[in-house]
Amino acid sequence: MLNVTVSKQDAHYVVAYMTENFERQVVHTAESFVDSIYNLGRKWHLNEVHFELPKELVGSVMSFLRVEYPGELYEHRITVA
């Protein structure tokens, strides 16, 4: 399971990627975060990813996931922070 926690910091978002053995933080804009989900989906099955997102990102992330990964059941893996 990969946990992706996003928090707002000034004009950017701090994204923390965490597993049992790994933790990494990356600073993104809203657009670059949504783009990074595409690369994440190529490395991880999205049913194995739990997103914790700020309310203002939920709409754009859900729209992106529905277009790029229409067959995935990812809605239950998104928490609004």
NULOTI-610798 format. One record per residue: residue number from 0; residue in one letter; x, y, z of N, C-alpha, C in turn. Coordinates in nm, 4 decimals, decimal comma, padded with zeros to 6 digits. Example, Ala and Ser with C-alpha at 12.3 -4.5 7.8 and 13.67 -1.06 7.14 Angstrom:
BEGIN
[rec 0; "A"; [01,3190; -00,5690; 00,7800]; [01,2300; -00,4500; 00,7800]; [01,3200; -00,3300; 00,7800]],
[rec 1; "S"; [01,2850; -00,2250; 00,7080]; [01,3670; -00,1060; 00,7140]; [01,2900; 00,0030; 00,7870]],
END
This chain:
BEGIN
[rec 0; "M"; [00,0846; -00,1176; 00,0000]; [00,0000; 00,0000; 00,0000]; [00,0890; 00,1237; 00,0000]],
[rec 1; "L"; [00,0572; 00,2161; -00,0868]; [00,1259; 00,3449; -00,0945]; [00,0285; 00,4524; -00,0485]],
[rec 2; "N"; [00,0710; 00,5339; 00,0464]; [-00,0090; 00,6472; 00,0927]; [00,0474; 00,7741; 00,0326]],
[rec 3; "V"; [-00,0381; 00,8524; -00,0309]; [00,0008; 00,9800; -00,0903]; [-00,0771; 01,0884; -00,0165]],
[rec 4; "T"; [-00,0049; 01,1669; 00,0632]; [-00,0669; 01,2732; 00,1423]; [-00,0265; 01,4074; 00,0845]],
[rec 5; "V"; [-00,1241; 01,4906; 00,0530]; [-00,0990; 01,6202; -00,0096]; [-00,1427; 01,7291; 00,0874]],
[rec 6; "S"; [-00,0538; 01,8268; 00,1086]; [-00,0886; 01,9412; 00,1926]; [-00,0480; 02,0695; 00,1214]],
[rec 7; "K"; [-00,1249; 02,1735; 00,1454]; [-00,0995; 02,3041; 00,0818]; [00,0085; 02,3781; 00,1602]],
[rec 8; "Q"; [00,1047; 02,4332; 00,0873]; [00,2096; 02,5145; 00,1491]; [00,2366; 02,6317; 00,0567]],
[rec 9; "D"; [00,1953; 02,7510; 00,0987]; [00,2046; 02,8718; 00,0166]; [00,1297; 02,8487; -00,1146]],
[rec 10; "A"; [00,1972; 02,8664; -00,2278]; [00,1321; 02,8509; -00,3584]; [00,1485; 02,7098; -00,4147]],
[rec 11; "H"; [00,2164; 02,6214; -00,3416]; [00,2449; 02,4865; -00,3902]; [00,1846; 02,3820; -00,2969]],
[rec 12; "Y"; [00,1999; 02,2567; -00,3386]; [00,1519; 02,1444; -00,2594]; [00,2707; 02,0565; -00,2242]],
[rec 13; "V"; [00,2785; 02,0143; -00,0987]; [00,3806; 01,9193; -00,0551]; [00,3160; 01,7821; -00,0600]],
[rec 14; "V"; [00,3763; 01,6929; -00,1367]; [00,3225; 01,5593; -00,1555]; [00,4165; 01,4608; -00,0868]],
[rec 15; "A"; [00,3639; 01,3862; 00,0083]; [00,4420; 01,2854; 00,0792]; [00,3991; 01,1480; 00,0286]],
[rec 16; "Y"; [00,4960; 01,0730; -00,0222]; [00,4740; 00,9357; -00,0679]; [00,5285; 00,8444; 00,0414]],
[rec 17; "M"; [00,4448; 00,7561; 00,0971]; [00,4886; 00,6720; 00,2088]; [00,4437; 00,5273; 00,1915]],
[rec 18; "T"; [00,5378; 00,4378; 00,2134]; [00,5081; 00,2955; 00,2263]; [00,5663; 00,2511; 00,3595]],
[rec 19; "E"; [00,5627; 00,1228; 00,3852]; [00,6218; 00,0705; 00,5075]; [00,7716; 00,0990; 00,5150]],
[rec 20; "N"; [00,8397; 00,0946; 00,4004]; [00,9853; 00,1054; 00,3971]; [01,0388; 00,2323; 00,3326]],
[rec 21; "F"; [00,9525; 00,3220; 00,2923]; [00,9969; 00,4336; 00,2089]; [00,9149; 00,5578; 00,2398]],
[rec 22; "E"; [00,9811; 00,6726; 00,2420]; [00,9103; 00,7998; 00,2546]; [00,9843; 00,9049; 00,1733]],
[rec 23; "R"; [00,9081; 00,9797; 00,0956]; [00,9665; 01,0837; 00,0103]; [00,8695; 01,1997; 00,0020]],
[rec 24; "Q"; [00,9226; 01,3215; 00,0072]; [00,8387; 01,4402; -00,0084]; [00,8819; 01,5160; -00,1328]],
[rec 25; "V"; [00,7829; 01,5635; -00,2076]; [00,8054; 01,6370; -00,3314]; [00,7146; 01,7587; -00,3309]],
[rec 26; "V"; [00,7634; 01,8713; -00,3815]; [00,6816; 01,9925; -00,3926]; [00,6298; 02,0010; -00,5360]],
[rec 27; "H"; [00,4987; 02,0191; -00,5498]; [00,4336; 02,0259; -00,6807]; [00,3425; 02,1479; -00,6874]],
[rec 28; "T"; [00,3144; 02,1913; -00,8099]; [00,2003; 02,2784; -00,8336]; [00,0796; 02,1866; -00,8482]],
[rec 29; "A"; [-00,0397; 02,2425; -00,8527]; [-00,1595; 02,1599; -00,8700]; [-00,1515; 02,0824; -01,0016]],
[rec 30; "E"; [-00,1080; 02,1491; -01,1077]; [-00,0995; 02,0839; -01,2391]; [00,0059; 01,9745; -01,2419]],
[rec 31; "S"; [00,1229; 02,0010; -01,1843]; [00,2282; 01,8994; -01,1886]; [00,1934; 01,7797; -01,1000]],
[rec 32; "F"; [00,1159; 01,8019; -00,9926]; [00,0730; 01,6884; -00,9105]; [-00,0200; 01,5976; -00,9903]],
[rec 33; "V"; [-00,1171; 01,6565; -01,0569]; [-00,2099; 01,5761; -01,1369]; [-00,1337; 01,5015; -01,2459]],
[rec 34; "D"; [-00,0366; 01,5665; -01,3091]; [00,0466; 01,4991; -01,4094]; [00,1277; 01,3856; -01,3480]],
[rec 35; "S"; [00,1732; 01,4026; -01,2245]; [00,2546; 01,2991; -01,1602]; [00,1732; 01,1726; -01,1319]],
[rec 36; "I"; [00,0414; 01,1854; -01,1222]; [-00,0426; 01,0681; -01,0992]; [-00,0335; 00,9722; -01,2177]],
[rec 37; "Y"; [-00,0186; 01,0251; -01,3376]; [-00,0040; 00,9393; -01,4560]; [00,1184; 00,8495; -01,4398]],
[rec 38; "N"; [00,2322; 00,9093; -01,4008]; [00,3543; 00,8309; -01,3817]; [00,3396; 00,7333; -01,2655]],
[rec 39; "L"; [00,2721; 00,7766; -01,1612]; [00,2482; 00,6891; -01,0475]; [00,1666; 00,5672; -01,0898]],
[rec 40; "G"; [00,0656; 00,5887; -01,1724]; [-00,0187; 00,4801; -01,2211]; [00,0543; 00,3817; -01,3092]],
[rec 41; "R"; [00,1654; 00,4219; -01,3666]; [00,2466; 00,3305; -01,4470]; [00,3346; 00,2425; -01,3592]],
[rec 42; "K"; [00,3612; 00,2885; -01,2346]; [00,4490; 00,2137; -01,1440]; [00,3719; 00,1344; -01,0389]],
[rec 43; "W"; [00,2539; 00,1838; -01,0000]; [00,1725; 00,1210; -00,8972]; [00,0332; 00,0972; -00,9519]],
[rec 44; "H"; [-00,0289; -00,0116; -00,9113]; [-00,1692; -00,0331; -00,9419]; [-00,2469; 00,0646; -00,8536]],
[rec 45; "L"; [-00,3328; 00,1460; -00,9104]; [-00,3991; 00,2514; -00,8339]; [-00,4901; 00,1999; -00,7232]],
[rec 46; "N"; [-00,5291; 00,0740; -00,7276]; [-00,6038; 00,0173; -00,6159]; [-00,5141; -00,0029; -00,4938]],
[rec 47; "E"; [-00,3835; 00,0082; -00,5121]; [-00,2883; -00,0050; -00,4023]; [-00,2408; 00,1308; -00,3516]],
[rec 48; "V"; [-00,3042; 00,2402; -00,3970]; [-00,2647; 00,3759; -00,3579]; [-00,3804; 00,4416; -00,2830]],
[rec 49; "H"; [-00,3496; 00,4979; -00,1670]; [-00,4498; 00,5742; -00,0917]; [-00,4105; 00,7214; -00,0979]],
[rec 50; "F"; [-00,4999; 00,8058; -00,1478]; [-00,4755; 00,9496; -00,1598]; [-00,5444; 01,0232; -00,0453]],
[rec 51; "E"; [-00,4728; 01,1141; 00,0190]; [-00,5314; 01,2066; 00,1142]; [-00,5096; 01,3459; 00,0567]],
[rec 52; "L"; [-00,6183; 01,4074; 00,0093]; [-00,6096; 01,5300; -00,0691]; [-00,6807; 01,6467; -00,0023]],
[rec 53; "P"; [-00,6307; 01,7694; -00,0245]; [-00,7082; 01,8865; 00,0167]; [-00,8324; 01,8992; -00,0728]],
[rec 54; "K"; [-00,9357; 01,9595; -00,0188]; [-01,0647; 01,9683; -00,0886]; [-01,0522; 02,0292; -00,2280]],
[rec 55; "E"; [-00,9654; 02,1299; -00,2451]; [-00,9567; 02,1981; -00,3747]; [-00,8938; 02,1128; -00,4855]],
[rec 56; "L"; [-00,8289; 02,0018; -00,4500]; [-00,7688; 01,9151; -00,5518]; [-00,8554; 01,7950; -00,5892]],
[rec 57; "V"; [-00,9552; 01,7654; -00,5103]; [-01,0331; 01,6430; -00,5316]; [-01,0976; 01,6409; -00,6696]],
[rec 58; "G"; [-01,1594; 01,7488; -00,7117]; [-01,2277; 01,7523; -00,8417]; [-01,1341; 01,7272; -00,9580]],
[rec 59; "S"; [-01,0198; 01,7939; -00,9603]; [-00,9273; 01,7764; -01,0725]; [-00,8642; 01,6373; -01,0719]],
[rec 60; "V"; [-00,8347; 01,5842; -00,9541]; [-00,7767; 01,4495; -00,9465]; [-00,8790; 01,3455; -00,9911]],
[rec 61; "M"; [-01,0031; 01,3569; -00,9443]; [-01,1058; 01,2614; -00,9848]; [-01,1325; 01,2670; -01,1346]],
[rec 62; "S"; [-01,1371; 01,3870; -01,1915]; [-01,1572; 01,4003; -01,3365]; [-01,0437; 01,3336; -01,4126]],
[rec 63; "F"; [-00,9214; 01,3562; -01,3687]; [-00,8047; 01,2964; -01,4336]; [-00,8106; 01,1438; -01,4252]],
[rec 64; "L"; [-00,8403; 01,0912; -01,3066]; [-00,8441; 00,9460; -01,2894]; [-00,9526; 00,8819; -01,3739]],
[rec 65; "R"; [-01,0674; 00,9465; -01,3847]; [-01,1762; 00,8900; -01,4659]; [-01,1393; 00,8813; -01,6130]],
[rec 66; "V"; [-01,0596; 00,9775; -01,6605]; [-01,0185; 00,9774; -01,8012]; [-00,9042; 00,8799; -01,8248]],
[rec 67; "E"; [-00,8001; 00,8876; -01,7434]; [-00,6789; 00,8079; -01,7660]; [-00,6910; 00,6630; -01,7207]],
[rec 68; "Y"; [-00,7664; 00,6386; -01,6148]; [-00,7794; 00,5041; -01,5586]; [-00,9266; 00,4712; -01,5362]],
[rec 69; "P"; [-01,0050; 00,4618; -01,6445]; [-01,1506; 00,4475; -01,6298]; [-01,1945; 00,3157; -01,5674]],
[rec 70; "G"; [-01,1164; 00,2115; -01,5768]; [-01,1570; 00,0813; -01,5244]; [-01,1195; 00,0585; -01,3800]],
[rec 71; "E"; [-01,0460; 00,1497; -01,3200]; [-00,9995; 00,1313; -01,1825]; [-01,1101; 00,1669; -01,0826]],
[rec 72; "L"; [-01,1075; 00,1030; -00,9692]; [-01,2010; 00,1333; -00,8602]; [-01,1229; 00,2059; -00,7519]],
[rec 73; "Y"; [-01,1025; 00,3335; -00,7718]; [-01,0140; 00,4101; -00,6843]; [-01,0880; 00,5046; -00,5913]],
[rec 74; "E"; [-01,2183; 00,5255; -00,6107]; [-01,2914; 00,6235; -00,5312]; [-01,2818; 00,5962; -00,3808]],
[rec 75; "H"; [-01,2838; 00,4703; -00,3423]; [-01,2782; 00,4363; -00,1998]; [-01,1396; 00,4596; -00,1402]],
[rec 76; "R"; [-01,0430; 00,4927; -00,2228]; [-00,9065; 00,5160; -00,1775]; [-00,8720; 00,6639; -00,1689]],
[rec 77; "I"; [-00,9706; 00,7523; -00,1725]; [-00,9455; 00,8952; -00,1659]; [-01,0116; 00,9528; -00,0410]],
[rec 78; "T"; [-00,9313; 01,0186; 00,0404]; [-00,9794; 01,0847; 00,1620]; [-00,9593; 01,2341; 00,1452]],
[rec 79; "V"; [-01,0589; 01,3127; 00,1843]; [-01,0474; 01,4576; 00,1775]; [-00,9969; 01,5059; 00,3123]],
[rec 80; "A"; [-00,8846; 01,5795; 00,3081]; [-00,8234; 01,6288; 00,4328]; [-00,8764; 01,7660; 00,4673]],
END
